[in-house]
Amino acid sequence: MEDLIEKNMGLVASIVNSFHPKNQTEREDYLQAGRIGLWKALKNFNPSKGNVLSTYAWNPIRWEIIKEIKVMKRKKDHVDLSSINVPAYIEKEKFWEYLPELTDEEKIVLDLRLMDYRFHEICMKMGKSNNYIKKLFYSAVEKIKEQEYGQEKGFGC
């Protein structure tokens, strides 16, 4: 089976190229996902049915790559508030209370996210749309990052 995978890696590479990876790391991740898709296709492939392997394997390869793209996007969009550097004299869980740039709504959304509320739960609690809540959250995160990496104003103190 390993030699069949190696023989068909050209097919995987051509499918990967159709997704236009941005860099070598992304390309390698897509190739690995495509290789898994090819392996799954080979497990279920039956040549006696008259199918050509490349035609049969095309969809499983493509779907594995798409799944990988979704996973990578989720990882990229994930924001870990605990990784932000906060001065020692400020309680880490509520450090945004010291940032005058944040609106009250942004602070509420950050508090609720820290309490493991999901976006749709925050929407229901605040009576706002999902897009509005996400916009508030990411706006607050950008302001925090600017504060941390930007002017270093001392967290509004």
N, C-alpha and C positions, 0 to 999 in steps of 0.2 A: 504494500500500500504506500510505503514511503517513497518508492521510486515513481509511482503514479502521481503523487503530490508534487515531486520535484519536476516531473515532465510537464505538469500543467501550471506551474508557477508563472509562466508567461501570460496565461489567461488571467490569473489573479492580478498580475502587474498591470495589464491593460485596463482592467476594471478599476483598479486603484487610481490609475492616471486620469480616468474619467471624472474622479472626484476632486482633482486639482489640489493635492495636499500642499500646505503652505511651506512646510520645511521637511527636513529629512526625518526627524523624529515622528512627525505626523504620518509621513509616508510609511515608515516602518510599522507603526501601530496599525495602519490600514492593511498593510501586507499580512501582518500576523492575523488580523481578523479575517481577512480573505482566505488565508490558509486554513483557518478553522472552518469556514464555510465550505471550502473544497473538501476537507476531510469529512464533513457531514454529508456532502453530496456523494462522495465515494462510498460511504457506509450504506447508503440506500440505493445506489446505482445498480441497475440490472441490465447488462448489455443484451440479454436475450429479448428484451422488449423492443429492440431496434432503435433506441435513442443514441445520439452522439453525446459523449461525456461532456464536452464543452458546452453544448446547448443545455444539457441537464443541470450542470453545475453553476451556470451563470447566475440564476436567481439566489441560491443559497449563499454564494460568495458575496453578491451585492447586498443581501440583507444583513449578513454579519458585519459588513463594513458600515452600513447605515446604523446598526446597533452600536457599534464602536463610536461613531460620530456623536450619537446621542449621549453616550456615557461621558465622552470627553467634554461635551457642551455643559452637561450637568456639573462636572468637576470644575470647569472654568467659571461657571455662574455661582458656584457655592462661595459664600462669604463666611469666614470664620472670625467672628468678633473677638474671640479670645486670643487671636494672634496679634492683635494691635497693641503696640507698646503704650503703656499708660504710666504716668508718674506714680511712684510708690505711695504718695500721700492721698491718692484718689482711689476710692473703692472701685475695683475693676468692673464689677457687674453693672455699675451705673455711671461710668465715666462720662457718658454723653450729656449728663445733667450739667456738666461744667462747660459745655460748648454752647456759647450764645448764638452761634450760627444756625443751630438746629431749631426747627419749629416744634411746637408742642406735639403736633400730630406725628412728626418723625420720631420724637422721643417715645411716644406711646407705642408706635410700631416696633421700634427697637426693643423696648421692654417686653412686649408680647412675643417677639421672635426669640428672645433670650429665655422666655418661659416655655419654649418649644411649641408655640402656637404655629399652625400652618397659615399660609397666606389666605386661604379661603375662610379659615376660622376668624382671622383678624377682620376680614371683609364683613362677615356677618356681625361681629361684635361692634364694629365702628359704623356699619351701614354704608360702606363705600364700595366701589367696584374693585375687582381684583387688579386691574391695570393701575388704578390710582394708588392702591396700597403698595404694589411692587415699585412704582415710581417713587413713592415716599421713601421706601426702604433703601433703594439703590442711591437715591439722592443723599440720604443721610450717610450712607457708607462712603460716598465720594467726599462729602464734607469732612468726615472723620479722617479719611486717607490724606486729604489736603492738609489737615491740621497736623497729622503725624509726620508727613514727608515734606510738607510745604514750608510755610513761614515759621513754624515752631513758635507759636504765640503763647505757649504755656497753658493751653487748654482754657483760655478765657479767664484765668485767675489774675 
